[in-house]
Amino acid sequence: MGTTQRGPGKVERIASEIRDNIERGALAPGSRLPGVPQLQREHGIAYQTARDIYGLLEDEGLVFSRRGKGTYVSLVIGKIISDRTQRYLPTLREAGGAVGAFEAEMRSMGFENRDPVVTIGKGVPPRKVAELYGMHHRAKTLKRERIMRVGLAGNSDALEAVQVATSWFPPDVVAACPVLAEPDTGTGGSKSRMAEAGFRQVWLREEIEVRSPTPEEADALGIPGEQAVLEITHKGLTAERRIVEICLHVLPRSKWQLAYEWAIDTPETG
């Protein structure tokens, strides 16, 4: 007597076919995949099984979803390797007129920094941010939230969110550098404008944790709610070791790899 193939077997089998087509290039980056009902009909499977197939591929970073628009082949096949020890150097973050480190980093990988969703206003920062700034826990300060999206040259429809970044600045820094409240902070981004205003960052400190995304973050990044994200708490310090910028970077675990390099001894010279 034969056995009936169970859902998980179908999920992996069909996901493997789609995965193979993506890796062979038969499905190009940014191309739209069949909707869940269409995938269900094509393979004669349950609706939830079809959803699980795309969920598995989303977890692997091979596809992403856009609310109300469907599921697409990821523009980023493999991971973005972010060199955290180099990306903020002025010569790199200003390269080619880039508006900050993210745009310069994406250009170096062949992507375009495309139509970021920027929300700017005053808000109450998270407790850890307020404590680092020595602010009252209910006090408000400038908040810059960006949903960072990448695109491919020559393809105006291909667009994928790869990061949510939220920056907070102390009130006196905002007063001295009002361009921080503008969507476009110019070549080099906020760090270059702050340097011009007398708040040059010479030290950076980052702390990383792995956590679940909020529903809003999962929706913005087009990832399943159960997929882990990396949260980087990025702090910019002046020569006097004062923290003048805190940015919370939220990155899909499936899309990013962080790289660090530093000297632990002085190389011998002869």
Secondary structure, 3 states (H helix, E strand, C coil): CCCCCCHHHHHHHHHHHHHHHHHHCCCCCCCECCCHHHHHHHHCCCHHHHHHHHHHHHHCCCEEEECCCEEEECCCCCCEEEECCCCCCHHHHCHHHCCCHHHHHHHHCCCEECCCEEEEEEECCCHHHHHHHCCCCCCCEEEEEEEEEEEECCEEEEEEEEEEEEEEECHHHHHHCHHHHCCCCCCCHHHHHHHHCCCCCCEEEEEEEEECCCHHHHHHHCCCCCCCEEEEEEEEECCCCCEEEEEEEEEECCCEEEECCCCCCCCCCC
